[in-house]
């Protein structure tokens, strides 16, 4: 499974990581598992590290399915920030597409790509 998460309750943040070849089903499954996790608190921010993804095989169907999961769980999730650490322009564009797709359906959820971890952590208000 090339995408997983852990919840750092001490820092009140979700730490998500992707690696290898990432496909629609794996991304949607990971987001669905996170959204169903009882440890996820409303408003908990997410730091998603996608620098080890070698093949971002996500398409519009994956984005749409992810958005659907987010819509179905938005009240439980609440307003939150998601920082996605990317390694190149195509990954950055994917993060921006995900952000654009959630604006209407998941108000209060802000997704932003970063290349530098320290900048992402500062935006989220967390420290290493």
HUWOGI-V245097 format. One record per backbone hydrogen bond with DSSP energy under -1.0 kcal/mol. CO is the residue of the C=O (numbers start at 1). NH is the residue of the N-H. E is the energy in kcal/mol with one decimal. If there is no record, write none. Layout:
co=CO nh=NH e=E
co=CO nh=NH e=E
This chain:
co=2 nh=19 e=-2.4
co=4 nh=17 e=-2.9
co=6 nh=15 e=-3.3
co=7 nh=9 e=-1.1
co=8 nh=13 e=-1.9
co=13 nh=8 e=-2.9
co=14 nh=47 e=-3.1
co=15 nh=6 e=-2.0
co=16 nh=49 e=-3.0
co=17 nh=4 e=-2.4
co=20 nh=54 e=-1.4
co=20 nh=55 e=-1.6
co=22 nh=57 e=-1.9
co=23 nh=27 e=-1.9
co=24 nh=28 e=-2.8
co=25 nh=29 e=-2.5
co=26 nh=30 e=-2.1
co=27 nh=31 e=-2.4
co=28 nh=32 e=-2.6
co=29 nh=33 e=-2.6
co=30 nh=34 e=-2.4
co=31 nh=35 e=-2.7
co=32 nh=36 e=-1.3
co=34 nh=37 e=-1.2
co=37 nh=40 e=-1.6
co=41 nh=44 e=-2.1
co=45 nh=14 e=-2.7
co=46 nh=83 e=-2.9
co=47 nh=16 e=-2.6
co=48 nh=85 e=-3.3
co=49 nh=18 e=-2.4
co=50 nh=53 e=-1.5
co=52 nh=20 e=-2.0
co=55 nh=22 e=-2.3
co=55 nh=57 e=-1.6
co=59 nh=63 e=-2.1
co=60 nh=64 e=-2.7
co=61 nh=65 e=-2.5
co=62 nh=66 e=-2.4
co=63 nh=67 e=-2.6
co=64 nh=68 e=-2.0
co=65 nh=69 e=-1.9
co=66 nh=70 e=-2.4
co=67 nh=71 e=-2.6
co=68 nh=72 e=-2.4
co=69 nh=73 e=-1.1
co=71 nh=74 e=-1.0
co=73 nh=77 e=-2.0
co=74 nh=78 e=-3.0
co=77 nh=43 e=-3.2
co=80 nh=110 e=-2.5
co=81 nh=46 e=-2.5
co=82 nh=112 e=-2.5
co=83 nh=48 e=-3.5
co=84 nh=114 e=-2.7
co=85 nh=50 e=-2.3
co=88 nh=92 e=-2.0
co=89 nh=93 e=-2.7
co=90 nh=94 e=-1.9
co=91 nh=95 e=-2.1
co=92 nh=96 e=-2.2
co=93 nh=97 e=-2.2
co=94 nh=98 e=-2.3
co=95 nh=99 e=-2.2
co=96 nh=100 e=-2.5
co=97 nh=101 e=-2.3
co=98 nh=102 e=-1.1
co=99 nh=103 e=-1.0
co=102 nh=106 e=-3.0
co=106 nh=109 e=-1.7
co=108 nh=80 e=-1.6
co=110 nh=82 e=-3.0
co=112 nh=84 e=-2.4
co=114 nh=86 e=-3.0
co=116 nh=120 e=-1.8
co=117 nh=121 e=-2.9
co=118 nh=122 e=-2.2
co=119 nh=123 e=-2.2
co=120 nh=124 e=-1.9
co=121 nh=125 e=-1.2
co=121 nh=126 e=-2.6
